[in-house]
Amino acid sequence: MRPLNTFVLLLATSFLALPTDLAAQSYFHINQITVSPSSPTDQDDVQLLLSGVLTNSGAYVASSSAQITGYTVDVTVDAMSTGGPSLQILHTETVDLGMLPAGTYTITIGGTHNSDTADPDQHSFTVTGGTSICDSLVIASVNWAPFSDTAIVVHVLSPTSTVIDSPGFLLVDANGDTLAQETGNSFGTPADNWHTLAVKAGANIPDGVFLSTLELPGSSANTACSWTMDASLCPTSACDTLFPMIQNVGTGTATGSFLYHLQQGGIEVASGTLALSSDVQFDSDTLCVAPGPYLLEIIPQQGPNGGEPHFGVASNGGIQGPTAPVIWTTYCAEAFTFYGTCADISTGINEPSSAGLMIAQSFSGISLTRSDSKALGDIQVFDAQGRMITSTKDASGRWELSTTSWTAGLYLIRTVGTDNRILVTRWIVE
């Protein structure tokens, strides 16, 4: 008489037996797919439960994951085996999907050494609720690119890990004409996204505030997003963020300090020191400067000691400007144009100029007027380090201010009138 445990094993093998060719090809046979919770909403953390059998005593699931693109859930299951007798071991693999926007999703199973024979109707499920993929995206800003007058940057916040299958953003005007388009960059998963759109040749970008639509075409009607907004590519901030930086891009280690000078029109507007150490191979400073042409000069405070340090500039979102290698034996400088978030496609940037602003000096200060006698509007004054030292609003067309408490140096005065014209001028206190 056979031992009882042998009889039970044979009975289980007979009851759960698979076709020989199927068992030989897969270590994990999936015969049922269920969703948890069974009726998910857009406020639930959704899971897929893949139930089936492992086909021998050494079989196991090495990894499982899911990629969500639009309303398609691509599940990858990789099964492996260390060998052993053929028998059927019940197994359920749990795959986390997280919170999903409302819609009907289709499931595909891929990977290695698995077989999927679950019923076709188990390969789809519906999430109910009032939100969609588009609702999960927040358009933080739409502005000119900081180092180009032929590109627009869209800043998007994505609180979920959902990926939208899309060729990129489109910016269209009220007439439906394309102003700018993103190419070669599908929407990704990071929570903080910066997308660059190339301005279409011949596009007429309106000045000031204009009605526009930002579109994100999807693979289906359910994944196509659209936001209609009053766009202003030139916000009324007096300056924009600029990061002078240095980074070692070589295989060695670069150490030491590097003095930088930022100049505009031969006048120094900012300076500081960047440092590299054995533990830190990147350093940057934060400035707020007005749009215009600049020269960044870098002066090593020691001789070469390894690595390949490069210096340059960047702006918000890690958008890279010009860079150049540090050349230890000669003068190092890089010229660039900083557009900030405001550019004029037809005439170039609003360079700092006294053409529209007139300054008259008095015994204790200065008076500021516009050459066209219009009201100055919002007035902001910045020192050479980009720090705002005062701000006010003028409706009379003339502003008087005392400069007796100002330290010697360069100051930038910026006005934004009711006509949305931005005027910038310099004033030097000696």
Kinemage of the C-alpha trace (Angstrom):
@kinemage 1
@onewidth
@group {chain A} dominant
@subgroup {mainchain}
@vectorlist {calphas} color= white
{ca met a 1} P 0.000 0.000 0.000
{ca arg a 2} L 1.292 3.471 -0.938
{ca pro a 3} L 1.850 5.927 1.941
{ca leu a 4} L -1.041 8.317 2.523
{ca asn a 5} L 0.991 11.436 1.708
{ca thr a 6} L 1.964 9.928 -1.670
{ca phe a 7} L -1.705 9.235 -2.437
{ca val a 8} L -2.698 12.825 -1.549
{ca leu a 9} L 0.078 14.255 -3.727
{ca leu a 10} L -0.997 12.097 -6.688
{ca leu a 11} L -4.635 13.072 -6.189
{ca ala a 12} L -3.765 16.792 -6.086
{ca thr a 13} L -1.592 16.417 -9.164
{ca ser a 14} L -4.382 14.647 -11.027
{ca phe a 15} L -7.007 17.220 -10.019
{ca leu a 16} L -4.891 20.276 -10.926
{ca ala a 17} L -3.032 18.756 -13.834
{ca leu a 18} L -2.295 21.025 -16.775
{ca pro a 19} L -1.604 20.102 -20.373
{ca thr a 20} L 1.969 18.835 -20.578
{ca asp a 21} L 3.159 21.460 -23.096
{ca leu a 22} L 1.653 24.342 -21.046
{ca ala a 23} L 3.215 23.190 -17.797
{ca ala a 24} L 6.601 22.865 -19.491
{ca gln a 25} L 6.493 26.420 -20.836
{ca ser a 26} L 5.423 28.295 -17.739
{ca tyr a 27} L 6.267 28.234 -14.049
{ca phe a 28} L 3.251 30.357 -13.093
{ca his a 29} L -0.112 29.556 -14.675
{ca ile a 30} L -2.595 32.441 -14.169
{ca asn a 31} L -6.212 31.340 -14.392
{ca gln a 32} L -8.003 34.161 -12.543
{ca ile a 33} L -7.646 37.949 -12.333
{ca thr a 34} L -9.580 39.873 -9.684
{ca val a 35} L -9.570 43.535 -8.693
{ca ser a 36} L -9.451 44.771 -5.094
{ca pro a 37} L -11.641 46.453 -4.067
{ca ser a 38} L -14.151 44.805 -6.354
{ca ser a 39} L -15.794 48.134 -7.294
{ca pro a 40} L -12.941 50.650 -7.062
{ca thr a 41} L -13.406 54.415 -7.055
{ca asp a 42} L -10.883 57.116 -7.854
{ca gln a 43} L -10.285 57.449 -4.082
{ca asp a 44} L -9.187 53.803 -3.599
{ca asp a 45} L -5.769 52.175 -3.766
{ca val a 46} L -6.364 49.528 -6.430
{ca gln a 47} L -4.710 46.094 -6.526
{ca leu a 48} L -4.763 43.259 -9.053
{ca leu a 49} L -4.808 39.718 -7.665
{ca leu a 50} L -3.360 37.186 -10.117
{ca ser a 51} L -4.375 33.705 -8.949
{ca gly a 52} L -3.157 30.413 -10.298
{ca val a 53} L -0.584 27.665 -9.727
{ca leu a 54} L 3.177 27.284 -9.668
{ca thr a 55} L 4.073 24.273 -11.800
{ca asn a 56} L 6.849 22.619 -9.779
{ca ser a 57} L 8.289 22.553 -6.279
{ca gly a 58} L 11.036 25.049 -7.156
{ca ala a 59} L 8.858 27.537 -9.048
{ca tyr a 60} L 8.375 31.078 -7.734
{ca val a 61} L 7.483 34.577 -8.946
{ca ala a 62} L 10.690 36.609 -9.034
{ca ser a 63} L 9.058 39.969 -9.720
{ca ser a 64} L 5.810 41.610 -10.725
{ca ser a 65} L 4.978 45.200 -11.665
{ca ala a 66} L 2.507 47.303 -13.618
{ca gln a 67} L 2.861 50.238 -15.997
{ca ile a 68} L -0.221 52.406 -16.562
{ca thr a 69} L -0.408 54.221 -19.889
{ca gly a 70} L -3.667 56.035 -20.393
{ca tyr a 71} L -6.293 53.408 -19.636
{ca thr a 72} L -4.079 50.390 -20.319
{ca val a 73} L -2.503 48.444 -17.438
{ca asp a 74} L 0.539 46.511 -18.674
{ca val a 75} L 1.424 43.890 -16.037
{ca thr a 76} L 4.833 42.212 -16.110
{ca val a 77} L 5.246 38.919 -14.228
{ca asp a 78} L 8.588 37.122 -14.256
{ca ala a 79} L 8.495 33.561 -12.918
{ca met a 80} L 11.536 31.373 -12.284
{ca ser a 81} L 12.334 27.898 -11.005
{ca thr a 82} L 15.186 26.182 -9.244
{ca gly a 83} L 13.874 22.832 -10.452
{ca gly a 84} L 12.027 20.055 -8.662
{ca pro a 85} L 9.166 17.593 -9.072
{ca ser a 86} L 6.205 18.662 -11.143
{ca leu a 87} L 3.245 19.520 -8.940
{ca gln a 88} L 0.716 22.330 -8.712
{ca ile a 89} L 1.069 24.839 -5.852
{ca leu a 90} L -1.661 27.416 -5.438
{ca his a 91} L -0.325 30.991 -5.593
{ca thr a 92} L -1.781 34.523 -5.717
{ca glu a 93} L 0.406 37.418 -6.857
{ca thr a 94} L -0.605 40.926 -5.747
{ca val a 95} L 0.189 43.895 -8.003
{ca asp a 96} L -0.310 47.405 -6.624
{ca leu a 97} L -1.744 50.031 -9.014
{ca gly a 98} L -2.395 52.866 -6.564
{ca met a 99} L -5.128 55.458 -7.045
{ca leu a 100} L -6.461 55.673 -10.594
{ca pro a 101} L -8.572 58.285 -12.368
{ca ala a 102} L -12.102 57.269 -13.310
{ca gly a 103} L -12.430 55.182 -16.474
{ca thr a 104} L -12.410 51.666 -17.881
{ca tyr a 105} L -9.007 49.960 -17.898
{ca thr a 106} L -7.695 47.069 -19.989
{ca ile a 107} L -5.206 44.573 -18.523
{ca thr a 108} L -2.405 42.904 -20.482
{ca ile a 109} L -0.082 40.274 -18.991
{ca gly a 110} L 3.534 40.059 -20.103
{ca gly a 111} L 6.828 38.882 -18.689
{ca thr a 112} L 8.624 35.547 -18.685
{ca his a 113} L 7.673 31.961 -17.835
{ca asn a 114} L 3.995 32.692 -17.179
{ca ser a 115} L 0.784 31.737 -18.961
{ca asp a 116} L -2.466 33.681 -18.869
{ca thr a 117} L -5.701 31.741 -19.397
{ca ala a 118} L -8.005 33.941 -17.318
{ca asp a 119} L -11.396 34.704 -18.859
{ca pro a 120} L -11.359 37.667 -21.286
{ca asp a 121} L -13.895 39.575 -19.183
{ca gln a 122} L -11.406 39.501 -16.284
{ca his a 123} L -8.986 41.605 -18.350
{ca ser a 124} L -10.844 44.859 -17.811
{ca phe a 125} L -12.246 46.802 -14.876
{ca thr a 126} L -13.884 50.163 -14.257
{ca val a 127} L -12.939 52.849 -11.765
{ca thr a 128} L -15.807 55.166 -10.870
{ca gly a 129} L -15.626 58.727 -9.630
{ca gly a 130} L -15.650 62.318 -10.750
{ca thr a 131} L -12.004 62.766 -11.744
{ca ser a 132} L -10.045 61.804 -14.836
{ca ile a 133} L -6.404 61.691 -15.871
{ca cys a 134} L -6.685 65.285 -17.004
{ca asp a 135} L -8.090 66.337 -13.627
{ca ser a 136} L -5.010 64.942 -11.904
{ca leu a 137} L -2.710 67.351 -13.746
{ca val a 138} L -2.089 70.910 -12.577
{ca ile a 139} L -0.767 73.505 -15.030
{ca ala a 140} L 1.535 75.584 -12.836
{ca ser a 141} L 2.747 78.042 -15.484
{ca val a 142} L 3.157 78.703 -19.208
{ca asn a 143} L 6.075 81.049 -19.915
{ca trp a 144} L 8.818 81.853 -22.354
{ca ala a 145} L 11.889 79.606 -22.123
{ca pro a 146} L 14.644 81.273 -20.065
{ca phe a 147} L 17.437 80.968 -22.639
{ca ser a 148} L 15.564 81.013 -25.953
{ca asp a 149} L 13.200 83.369 -27.762
{ca thr a 150} L 11.801 80.533 -29.909
{ca ala a 151} L 10.514 78.218 -27.170
{ca ile a 152} L 7.837 78.148 -24.480
{ca val a 153} L 8.061 76.160 -21.235
{ca val a 154} L 5.036 74.513 -19.602
{ca his a 155} L 5.359 73.595 -15.913
{ca val a 156} L 3.052 70.727 -14.914
{ca leu a 157} L 2.423 69.136 -11.524
{ca ser a 158} L 1.261 65.507 -11.506
{ca pro a 159} L 0.168 64.246 -8.064
{ca thr a 160} L -0.278 60.662 -9.326
{ca ser a 161} L 2.067 58.227 -11.065
{ca thr a 162} L -0.230 57.929 -14.075
{ca val a 163} L 1.478 58.136 -17.458
{ca ile a 164} L -0.342 59.715 -20.389
{ca asp a 165} L 0.513 58.291 -23.781
{ca ser a 166} L 0.920 61.538 -25.737
{ca pro a 167} L 3.289 63.070 -28.296
{ca gly a 168} L 3.428 66.271 -26.255
{ca phe a 169} L 1.736 69.583 -25.550
{ca leu a 170} L 0.213 72.014 -28.045
{ca leu a 171} L -0.490 75.683 -27.368
{ca val a 172} L -3.178 77.118 -29.639
{ca asp a 173} L -4.772 80.555 -29.784
{ca ala a 174} L -8.453 81.496 -29.693
{ca asn a 175} L -8.718 80.825 -33.446
{ca gly a 176} L -7.376 77.288 -33.089
{ca asp a 177} L -4.031 78.139 -34.710
{ca thr a 178} L -1.006 76.317 -33.269
{ca leu a 179} L 1.427 78.690 -31.580
{ca ala a 180} L 3.916 76.167 -30.160
{ca gln a 181} L 4.324 72.393 -30.067
{ca glu a 182} L 6.329 69.865 -28.060
{ca thr a 183} L 8.064 67.118 -30.005
{ca gly a 184} L 9.750 63.904 -28.982
{ca asn a 185} L 8.708 63.897 -25.337
{ca ser a 186} L 5.718 61.897 -24.075
{ca phe a 187} L 4.253 62.848 -20.732
{ca gly a 188} L 6.256 61.215 -17.953
{ca thr a 189} L 5.712 60.077 -14.379
{ca pro a 190} L 7.631 62.584 -12.200
{ca ala a 191} L 5.502 64.808 -9.983
{ca asp a 192} L 7.270 67.923 -11.279
{ca asn a 193} L 7.396 68.164 -15.088
{ca trp a 194} L 8.872 70.868 -17.331
{ca his a 195} L 8.013 70.649 -21.030
{ca thr a 196} L 9.591 72.707 -23.810
{ca leu a 197} L 7.431 73.694 -26.785
{ca ala a 198} L 9.025 75.029 -29.976
{ca val a 199} L 7.327 78.142 -31.321
{ca lys a 200} L 5.867 77.447 -34.750
{ca ala a 201} L 7.500 79.345 -37.593
{ca gly a 202} L 5.462 82.411 -38.416
{ca ala a 203} L 3.295 82.123 -35.309
{ca asn a 204} L 1.910 85.404 -34.010
{ca ile a 205} L 2.317 85.319 -30.240
{ca pro a 206} L -0.017 87.959 -28.771
{ca asp a 207} L 1.361 90.534 -26.346
{ca gly a 208} L -0.020 90.717 -22.822
{ca val a 209} L -2.858 88.467 -21.685
{ca phe a 210} L -4.563 86.407 -24.410
{ca leu a 211} L -7.072 83.563 -24.570
{ca ser a 212} L -5.404 80.264 -25.376
{ca thr a 213} L -5.840 76.514 -25.055
{ca leu a 214} L -3.170 74.095 -23.896
{ca glu a 215} L -3.806 70.668 -25.371
{ca leu a 216} L -2.301 67.274 -24.558
{ca pro a 217} L -3.431 64.838 -27.260
{ca gly a 218} L -3.871 61.262 -26.038
{ca ser a 219} L -4.164 57.845 -27.612
{ca ser a 220} L -7.961 58.013 -27.205
{ca ala a 221} L -10.713 60.474 -26.396
{ca asn a 222} L -10.490 59.401 -22.757
{ca thr a 223} L -6.843 60.447 -22.502
{ca ala a 224} L -6.937 63.716 -24.456
{ca cys a 225} L -6.636 66.743 -22.157
{ca ser a 226} L -7.410 70.397 -22.777
{ca trp a 227} L -7.108 73.518 -20.621
{ca thr a 228} L -8.488 76.876 -21.753
{ca met a 229} L -6.865 79.800 -19.966
{ca asp a 230} L -6.003 83.462 -20.095
{ca ala a 231} L -2.302 83.094 -20.807
{ca ser a 232} L 0.329 85.691 -19.999
{ca leu a 233} L 3.759 84.599 -21.168
{ca cys a 234} L 5.294 87.693 -19.586
{ca pro a 235} L 4.350 87.793 -15.888
{ca thr a 236} L 4.889 91.046 -14.053
{ca ser a 237} L 7.738 89.822 -11.844
{ca ala a 238} L 10.652 92.246 -11.779
{ca cys a 239} L 13.264 89.525 -12.152
{ca asp a 240} L 13.602 85.813 -12.786
{ca thr a 241} L 15.632 83.030 -11.239
{ca leu a 242} L 19.134 82.405 -12.579
{ca phe a 243} L 21.539 79.777 -11.206
{ca pro a 244} L 25.271 80.336 -11.826
{ca met a 245} L 26.765 76.877 -11.373
{ca ile a 246} L 29.848 74.721 -11.569
{ca gln a 247} L 29.992 70.941 -11.980
{ca asn a 248} L 32.672 68.329 -12.422
{ca val a 249} L 31.868 66.208 -15.485
{ca gly a 250} L 35.127 64.239 -15.515
{ca thr a 251} L 36.135 60.967 -13.898
{ca gly a 252} L 38.545 62.539 -11.417
{ca thr a 253} L 37.737 64.694 -8.394
{ca ala a 254} L 37.867 68.473 -8.657
{ca thr a 255} L 38.168 70.531 -5.479
{ca gly a 256} L 38.534 74.180 -4.634
{ca ser a 257} L 36.699 77.479 -4.895
{ca phe a 258} L 35.741 79.466 -7.979
{ca leu a 259} L 34.905 83.151 -7.884
{ca tyr a 260} L 32.226 84.251 -10.356
{ca his a 261} L 31.236 87.685 -11.660
{ca leu a 262} L 27.997 88.311 -13.551
{ca gln a 263} L 28.226 91.395 -15.743
{ca gln a 264} L 25.787 93.275 -17.921
{ca gly a 265} L 27.014 95.989 -20.251
{ca gly a 266} L 30.386 95.983 -18.487
{ca ile a 267} L 28.759 96.561 -15.087
{ca glu a 268} L 28.908 93.880 -12.399
{ca val a 269} L 25.419 92.946 -11.221
{ca ala a 270} L 26.270 89.954 -9.006
{ca ser a 271} L 29.233 87.991 -7.704
{ca gly a 272} L 29.925 85.075 -5.418
{ca thr a 273} L 31.947 81.945 -4.816
{ca leu a 274} L 31.179 78.388 -5.917
{ca ala a 275} L 32.978 75.471 -4.258
{ca leu a 276} L 33.704 71.830 -5.054
{ca ser a 277} L 34.850 69.286 -2.479
{ca ser a 278} L 35.678 65.609 -2.422
{ca asp a 279} L 32.062 64.940 -1.386
{ca val a 280} L 30.265 67.589 -3.472
{ca gln a 281} L 30.999 67.877 -7.185
{ca phe a 282} L 28.261 70.407 -8.021
{ca asp a 283} L 27.514 73.833 -6.635
{ca ser a 284} L 25.255 76.724 -7.626
{ca asp a 285} L 24.108 80.111 -6.446
{ca thr a 286} L 20.626 81.634 -6.714
{ca leu a 287} L 20.080 85.062 -8.245
{ca cys a 288} L 17.084 87.043 -9.424
{ca val a 289} L 18.025 89.163 -12.425
{ca ala a 290} L 16.224 91.131 -15.108
{ca pro a 291} L 16.146 89.896 -18.720
{ca gly a 292} L 19.084 90.939 -20.851
{ca pro a 293} L 22.514 90.006 -22.257
{ca tyr a 294} L 25.047 88.867 -19.662
{ca leu a 295} L 28.634 87.716 -19.288
{ca leu a 296} L 29.504 85.122 -16.644
{ca glu a 297} L 33.172 85.183 -15.666
{ca ile a 298} L 34.733 82.387 -13.594
{ca ile a 299} L 38.068 82.717 -11.754
{ca pro a 300} L 39.585 79.569 -10.161
{ca gln a 301} L 41.168 80.310 -6.801
{ca gln a 302} L 43.694 77.476 -7.197
{ca gly a 303} L 45.394 75.470 -9.915
{ca pro a 304} L 44.015 72.353 -11.640
{ca asn a 305} L 43.732 69.323 -9.359
{ca gly a 306} L 41.593 66.780 -11.204
{ca gly a 307} L 38.290 66.235 -12.920
{ca glu a 308} L 36.811 68.387 -15.672
{ca pro a 309} L 34.883 71.263 -14.069
{ca his a 310} L 32.387 73.088 -16.295
{ca phe a 311} L 30.622 76.332 -15.417
{ca gly a 312} L 27.440 77.860 -16.770
{ca val a 313} L 23.891 78.902 -15.948
{ca ala a 314} L 20.493 77.299 -15.502
{ca ser a 315} L 16.987 78.369 -14.513
{ca asn a 316} L 13.862 76.928 -12.890
{ca gly a 317} L 13.043 73.310 -13.653
{ca gly a 318} L 16.689 72.492 -14.302
{ca ile a 319} L 16.490 74.169 -17.711
{ca gln a 320} L 20.074 74.365 -18.857
{ca gly a 321} L 21.683 77.442 -20.374
{ca pro a 322} L 25.152 77.766 -21.923
{ca thr a 323} L 28.067 75.938 -20.286
{ca ala a 324} L 31.812 75.943 -20.897
{ca pro a 325} L 34.860 74.135 -19.473
{ca val a 326} L 37.076 75.818 -16.909
{ca ile a 327} L 40.362 76.577 -18.670
{ca trp a 328} L 42.914 77.052 -15.932
{ca thr a 329} L 45.556 78.913 -17.923
{ca thr a 330} L 43.427 81.592 -19.571
{ca tyr a 331} L 40.472 83.900 -19.049
{ca cys a 332} L 37.169 81.995 -18.646
{ca ala a 333} L 33.871 83.656 -19.495
{ca glu a 334} L 30.594 82.699 -21.160
{ca ala a 335} L 28.229 85.160 -22.825
{ca phe a 336} L 24.496 84.417 -22.859
{ca thr a 337} L 21.124 86.091 -23.186
{ca phe a 338} L 18.700 85.610 -20.327
{ca tyr a 339} L 15.101 85.949 -21.419
{ca gly a 340} L 13.639 84.990 -18.065
{ca thr a 341} L 9.956 84.324 -18.555
{ca cys a 342} L 9.425 87.245 -20.911
{ca ala a 343} L 10.528 87.606 -24.527
{ca asp a 344} L 9.316 89.446 -27.602
{ca ile a 345} L 9.545 87.173 -30.659
{ca ser a 346} L 9.535 90.067 -33.117
{ca thr a 347} L 12.009 92.461 -31.510
{ca gly a 348} L 13.992 90.411 -28.999
{ca ile a 349} L 14.060 90.847 -25.258
{ca asn a 350} L 13.164 93.905 -23.273
{ca glu a 351} L 16.754 94.880 -22.566
{ca pro a 352} L 17.348 97.198 -19.630
{ca ser a 353} L 17.128 100.666 -21.127
{ca ser a 354} L 16.522 104.230 -19.980
{ca ala a 355} L 14.621 105.075 -23.178
{ca gly a 356} L 11.212 104.773 -21.529
{ca leu a 357} L 12.107 105.854 -17.999
{ca met a 358} L 13.599 109.188 -16.995
{ca ile a 359} L 15.447 109.743 -13.708
{ca ala a 360} L 16.183 113.158 -12.267
{ca gln a 361} L 18.503 113.498 -9.278
{ca ser a 362} L 17.655 115.698 -6.322
{ca phe a 363} L 19.609 116.553 -3.176
{ca ser a 364} L 18.332 113.555 -1.197
{ca gly a 365} L 17.141 111.151 -3.846
{ca ile a 366} L 15.705 110.725 -7.324
{ca ser a 367} L 12.427 111.196 -9.160
{ca leu a 368} L 11.198 108.723 -11.742
{ca thr a 369} L 8.868 109.418 -14.689
{ca arg a 370} L 7.945 107.769 -17.977
{ca ser a 371} L 8.927 109.515 -21.185
{ca asp a 372} L 5.316 109.232 -22.412
{ca ser a 373} L 4.011 110.818 -19.170
{ca lys a 374} L 1.822 107.790 -18.370
{ca ala a 375} L 1.453 106.401 -14.856
{ca leu a 376} L 4.394 104.283 -13.751
{ca gly a 377} L 2.181 101.527 -12.333
{ca asp a 378} L 3.922 98.860 -10.252
{ca ile a 379} L 7.447 99.897 -9.235
{ca gln a 380} L 10.106 97.574 -7.837
{ca val a 381} L 13.734 98.322 -6.944
{ca phe a 382} L 16.410 95.598 -6.763
{ca asp a 383} L 19.999 95.759 -5.602
{ca ala a 384} L 22.941 94.178 -7.427
{ca gln a 385} L 22.331 90.831 -5.738
{ca gly a 386} L 18.779 90.647 -7.082
{ca arg a 387} L 17.141 91.421 -3.721
{ca met a 388} L 14.053 93.631 -3.807
{ca ile a 389} L 14.578 96.581 -1.459
{ca thr a 390} L 11.312 98.430 -2.054
{ca ser a 391} L 8.105 98.262 -4.063
{ca thr a 392} L 5.139 100.559 -4.553
{ca lys a 393} L 2.397 101.538 -6.989
{ca asp a 394} L 2.149 104.901 -8.750
{ca ala a 395} L -0.860 106.381 -10.545
{ca ser a 396} L 0.359 109.982 -10.831
{ca gly a 397} L 3.130 109.561 -13.404
{ca arg a 398} L 5.919 110.679 -11.042
{ca trp a 399} L 7.621 108.897 -8.140
{ca glu a 400} L 9.918 110.517 -5.609
{ca leu a 401} L 12.172 108.409 -3.446
{ca ser a 402} L 15.030 108.977 -1.049
{ca thr a 403} L 18.313 107.163 -1.684
{ca thr a 404} L 20.200 108.409 1.377
{ca ser a 405} L 20.025 104.988 3.064
{ca trp a 406} L 21.148 103.053 -0.015
{ca thr a 407} L 24.640 101.609 -0.005
{ca ala a 408} L 26.946 102.313 -2.927
{ca gly a 409} L 26.394 100.104 -5.927
{ca leu a 410} L 24.156 99.295 -8.884
{ca tyr a 411} L 20.355 99.225 -8.619
{ca leu a 412} L 17.692 98.091 -11.075
{ca ile a 413} L 14.370 99.933 -11.194
{ca arg a 414} L 11.518 98.128 -12.945
{ca thr a 415} L 8.030 99.389 -13.710
{ca val a 416} L 4.973 97.642 -15.147
{ca gly a 417} L 2.368 100.115 -16.353
{ca thr a 418} L -1.345 99.602 -16.871
{ca asp a 419} L -0.517 99.149 -20.564
{ca asn a 420} L 1.541 96.049 -19.560
{ca arg a 421} L 4.703 97.729 -20.837
{ca ile a 422} L 7.738 96.662 -18.840
{ca leu a 423} L 10.446 99.314 -18.435
{ca val a 424} L 13.772 98.770 -16.695
{ca thr a 425} L 16.535 101.233 -15.950
{ca arg a 426} L 19.736 101.316 -13.881
{ca trp a 427} L 20.803 103.712 -11.182
{ca ile a 428} L 24.253 103.821 -9.593
{ca val a 429} L 24.717 105.144 -6.072
{ca glu a 430} L 28.276 106.285 -5.465
